Amino acid sequence: MSKKLINYQQFLEGYKTGEVTVLVNNSKAGDFVMSKFGDKHNKPAHIFFTWLGIIMIVPLPIILLIFKGWIFAS
């Protein structure tokens, strides 16, 4: 695999034709959204859905287990 410097137009053309492959590290994608380079309108949504996921994975099943039983918590 050779590495060479290209400009943005060359990158777009290469990406559209499949000559350029883009690999995204999914664990770092959220870091980009929250960085100064990310769109400021996406930051509140990122925070909301991050916390929603945390709440749905940990406390919600525990609460459902206590009040509704094992079936609803799993």
WOZI-V955514 format. One record per residue. RES is the residue in one small letter. SS is DSSP state (~ for helix, > for strand, _ for the rest). Layout:
RES/SS  RES/SS
//
This chain:
m/_  s/_  k/_  k/_  l/_  i/_  n/_  y/~  q/~  q/~  f/~  l/~  e/~  g/~  y/~  k/~  t/~  g/_  e/_  v/_  t/_  v/_  l/_  v/_  n/_  n/~  s/~  k/~  a/~  g/~  d/~  f/~  v/~  m/~  s/_  k/_  f/_  g/_  d/_  k/~  h/~  n/~  k/~  p/~  a/~  h/~  i/~  f/~  f/~  t/~  w/~  l/~  g/~  i/~  i/~  m/~  i/~  v/_  p/~  l/~  p/~  i/~  i/~  l/~  l/~  i/~  f/~  k/_  g/_  w/~  i/~  f/~  a/~  s/_
//
